Amino acid sequence: MSGICGWVGEADRPVLDAMLAAIDYRGDSIDTAHAPGVALGYRWWKARPGKSPGIHREGSQLVACAGTFAPSADSPAAAFVSKLTSDHKNLDGAFAAAWWDGDRRRLTLARDPFGVRSLYYTTHRGVFYFASEIKQLLGQAEMTSALNAQGLDAATGTPQSFDQFIRAEIDKWRKVVQAANIKVE
């Protein structure tokens, strides 16, 4: 499953690389597009049948799109611009997309109506960030520090490590409940 990320504002280019590296299991290929004050990234499996690069460049327009549309399109990123400018009420499929309109200096984010493809976003120090996975946002040290300062412990990992964490927490709290003879009323 492919993924996208990017920002609008003033951020360093290595931040986009780190955001894409955070989802390395989503593909072996990366495409990026940059314009003044904006960056878009896309990661996908190049050898997977039916997959095409998810960044479309046309003049001052940049589009990153992960997913598919119905009916299918050779380039979902190019199809997204066409659908958004002509028939946006009939966007159908499983997708997350970002469209940078350089002429208007406007970013449009969209995802499928059922949320099959997730899309997270936040602002930090005047920069607007977006990503397919929250860990792409939390992979930046200063964002994690900002969350920690608010009393949140931001952690990322695999589904297996999360499962191990939950099992350890259940075991730990079960012992506390038993030792204190706590009962549900």
C-alpha positions in Angstrom: 0.0 0.0 0.0 1.5 3.3 -1.1 1.7 6.5 1.0 2.1 10.2 0.6 3.4 13.1 2.7 4.6 16.7 2.5 4.4 20.2 3.8 3.6 23.8 3.0 5.8 26.4 4.6 9.5 26.5 5.3 11.0 23.1 6.2 14.2 21.4 5.3 14.3 18.9 2.5 15.7 16.1 4.7 12.4 16.2 6.7 10.6 14.9 3.6 13.2 12.1 3.3 12.6 11.2 7.0 8.8 11.2 6.5 9.2 8.8 3.5 11.7 6.6 5.4 9.1 6.2 8.2 7.0 4.1 5.8 9.7 2.1 4.1 7.5 -1.0 4.3 5.0 0.7 1.9 7.3 0.5 -1.0 10.8 0.3 -2.6 10.4 3.5 -4.7 10.2 7.2 -3.9 9.2 10.2 -5.9 9.3 13.8 -4.6 8.3 17.2 -6.0 9.3 20.5 -4.7 8.2 24.1 -5.4 9.0 27.2 -3.4 7.5 26.6 0.1 6.0 23.2 -0.7 7.2 19.6 -0.9 5.2 16.4 -1.8 6.4 12.8 -1.4 5.2 9.4 -2.5 6.3 5.9 -1.7 5.2 2.8 -3.6 6.1 -0.7 -4.8 7.5 -0.2 -8.3 7.1 -3.9 -9.3 3.5 -4.2 -8.2 1.2 -4.6 -11.2 -0.9 -1.5 -11.9 1.2 0.8 -9.8 2.4 4.1 -11.4 4.3 7.0 -9.9 1.9 8.9 -7.7 3.2 12.4 -8.3 1.9 14.3 -11.3 3.5 17.6 -12.4 1.8 19.9 -14.8 3.0 23.5 -14.9 2.6 25.0 -11.4 0.4 22.1 -10.3 1.8 19.3 -8.2 -0.2 16.3 -7.1 0.6 13.3 -4.9 -2.0 10.5 -4.8 -1.9 7.2 -3.1 -4.6 4.7 -3.9 -7.0 4.1 -6.7 -10.1 5.6 -8.3 -13.2 4.0 -9.8 -13.2 3.7 -12.7 -9.5 3.0 -12.6 -6.9 5.4 -14.1 -3.4 5.0 -15.5 -2.2 7.8 -13.2 -4.4 8.4 -10.1 -2.5 11.6 -9.5 -3.4 13.0 -12.9 -6.9 11.7 -12.6 -7.3 13.4 -9.2 -6.8 16.9 -10.8 -9.2 16.1 -13.6 -11.9 14.8 -11.2 -11.4 17.6 -8.7 -11.7 20.4 -11.3 -14.6 18.9 -13.2 -16.6 16.3 -11.2 -15.5 16.5 -7.5 -18.8 15.2 -6.2 -18.2 11.9 -7.9 -14.7 11.1 -6.5 -14.9 7.4 -5.9 -12.2 4.9 -4.8 -9.8 4.4 -2.0 -7.3 7.3 -2.0 -5.5 10.0 -0.2 -4.3 12.9 -2.3 -2.6 16.3 -2.0 -2.9 18.9 -4.8 -0.6 22.0 -4.7 -2.0 24.7 -7.0 1.0 26.9 -7.4 -0.9 29.7 -9.2 -3.2 30.1 -6.3 -0.7 29.0 -3.7 -3.2 26.6 -2.2 -3.0 23.0 -1.0 -6.1 20.8 -1.2 -6.1 17.5 0.7 -8.7 14.8 0.0 -9.3 11.2 0.9 -11.9 8.6 0.1 -15.2 9.1 1.9 -15.0 5.8 3.9 -11.5 6.5 5.2 -9.8 3.5 3.7 -6.8 5.7 3.0 -5.9 7.7 6.1 -4.5 11.2 6.0 -3.1 13.1 9.0 -2.1 16.7 9.3 -0.8 19.2 11.8 0.9 22.5 12.0 4.1 23.1 13.8 6.1 26.3 14.0 4.2 27.8 11.1 4.6 24.8 8.8 1.6 22.7 7.7 2.5 19.0 7.5 0.4 16.1 6.1 1.1 12.3 5.9 -0.5 8.9 5.3 0.6 7.7 8.7 0.8 9.6 12.0 4.3 8.2 12.6 5.5 10.1 9.6 4.7 13.3 11.6 6.0 11.9 14.9 9.3 10.9 13.3 10.4 14.5 13.6 12.2 15.1 16.8 10.8 18.6 17.4 7.2 17.5 16.9 7.7 14.6 19.3 9.3 17.0 21.8 6.3 19.4 21.5 3.9 16.5 22.2 6.0 15.3 25.2 5.9 18.8 26.6 2.1 18.6 26.6 2.3 15.3 28.6 1.9 13.0 25.7 4.3 10.1 25.1 4.6 9.8 21.3 5.9 6.4 20.3 5.9 4.6 16.9 6.6 1.0 16.0 5.3 -2.1 14.3 1.9 -3.8 14.9 3.9 -6.6 16.6 5.6 -4.2 19.0 2.3 -2.6 19.8 0.8 -6.0 20.5 3.7 -6.9 22.8 3.3 -3.6 24.6 -0.5 -4.1 25.2 0.1 -7.7 26.4 2.7 -6.5 28.9 0.4 -3.7 30.1 -2.5 -6.2 30.6 -0.2 -8.5 32.6 1.2 -5.6 34.7 -2.2 -4.2 35.6 -3.7 -7.6 36.2 -1.2 -8.1 39.0 -2.0 -4.7 40.5 -5.8 -5.5 40.4 -5.3 -8.9 41.9 -2.9 -7.7 44.7 -5.3 -4.9 45.6 -8.4 -7.2 45.4 -10.1 -4.7 43.1 -13.6 -5.8 41.9 -15.9 -4.4 39.2 -19.2 -3.2 40.6 
